[in-house]
Amino acid sequence: MLSRIPVRMQQPGRRSLSAVTRSSVMPVKAMRLAWLALGLAAAAALALVPMPSRAVQEETLELPVLAGADAPVGMLPVRRPVSLARAVDRVPAIKSAFAVVVDQDTNEVLMQKNPDEVASIASITKLMTAMVTLDAHLPLDENLQLTRDDRTVVGWKGSSLRAGVRLTREQALHLALMSSENHAAQLLGRTYPGGVDAAVTAMNAKARMLGMNDTVFADPSGLSPLNRASPNDLVRLVKAAYDYPEIREFSVSSDYELPMGKHLVRFHSTNKLTTKADWQIGLQKTGTLSAAGQCLVMQTVIEGRRVVMVLLDAIGRHSRFADAQRIHDWLVARGPGTKAAVTE
């Protein structure tokens, strides 16, 4: 049985919907183009207006919807002036979970974020290892040899230092501070009078002496998550370490060549900021551990002001350096001598 298909007959004198649509397309398009040209002219005029004491922020200008149109005519980027003073007052957003930035000479807090919270500090520990080694007045030119006892919990992987390699105590200090070499730090602990346990005891005693009351050290390398401190305690650590010329020199060097057999092996700094022209870094140490995240402490000069910067538990491989750069640029924008005791 055949089905019937209904057919709608067009009434005389009445145009179809498609005919109406076709006849109205050209006026709407013309109006859209006119509004678009008007918006572009306005944006160009705004761009030519001089803004000597203002920052520029890009926003989006939405043009009105034309009658009969199904969408806005266009979305145009428009530059609008924003107060520069208001911008520099805004604390930079950082990814580090714990942070503090302090004037080294006046102790003025320039910026802080959870400054009293205790967290794992990873290889920041090596600064204390270096201090107690130097405090013991052990000969820096003494030849030492790596043994299997210096093998850390992560093994020999990722390091050019292996059992049997010979180096001086000074070279071990250099590699521990610049390249964060775990085996070099472990070697310093093993050759400390009394061994690793005595070195760790000395590290904790030094922390108490410096007023680092929230700090605990568990090993010389920083590989144990039990090496813990607060950002405020690490400010004390950095200030104390800055008094040692060897720590200043070794920590900020960008690379170092160590003879190993018939070859020279080049080691590099773990802090890429040490080679940047806009940084004046007097001391630095990085740290990385799953329990600690990405960590960074530095002594640096910004706008003539000596600053201590502590950043702990940043998320992402490069976040600590990006955080440091944001803080650096923020302090530069504020200018020297500006009061900046604020919390992120």
Beta strands, then each sheet from edge to edge (+ up, - down):
strand 1: 54-62
strand 2: 75-83
strand 3: 98-103
strand 4: 109-113
strand 5: 119-120
strand 6: 143-145
strand 7: 166-168
strand 8: 228-229
strand 9: 255-260
strand 10: 263-268
strand 11: 281-289
strand 12: 293-302
strand 13: 305-314
strand 14: 342-343
sheet 1: 1+ 2-
sheet 2: 11+ 12- 13+ 3- 4+ 14+
sheet 3: 5+ 8-
sheet 4: 6+ 7-
sheet 5: 9+ 10-
end
